[in-house]
């Protein structure tokens, strides 16, 4: 079974003493030294915004239709993950019922 993807992350290159973004097989140097962790984290945040925005494969109108359909179906919540996955949490609506004793 293949390992699950861990997503883009910061990695400290010990030889160069610089931070690098690792994204699957792709590496992007941040230009930040070992001491510039905050700048490297900002670089990663900007990288995620720039690269993950392209991964969304649905329009805003599509999302609105999904949310409306989920509401009509009685969904408790609609969650859109950063990778573009839409998760609909359905809440079971069970009416309380009295349990009858078959011996009565």
Residue pairs with C-beta under 8 A, 6 or more apart in sequence:
5 24
7 23
8 21
8 22
8 23
8 44
8 47
8 48
8 51
9 21
9 22
9 44
10 19
10 20
10 21
10 22
10 30
10 40
10 41
10 44
11 19
11 20
11 21
11 22
11 27
12 18
12 19
12 20
12 34
13 19
13 20
17 33
17 34
18 29
18 30
18 31
18 32
18 33
18 34
19 29
19 30
19 32
19 33
19 34
19 36
19 37
19 40
19 43
20 27
20 28
20 29
20 30
21 27
21 28
21 29
21 30
21 43
21 44
21 47
23 47
23 51
28 47
30 39
30 40
30 43
30 44
31 43
32 39
32 40
32 43
48 82
52 82
52 83
55 83
55 84
56 84
57 84
58 84
58 86
63 80
63 86
66 78
66 86
66 88
67 78
70 78
70 88
73 88
73 90
74 90
74 91
74 93
75 88
75 89
75 90
75 91
76 89
76 90
76 91
77 88
77 89
78 86
78 87
78 88
78 89
79 86
79 87
79 88
79 89
80 86
80 87
81 87
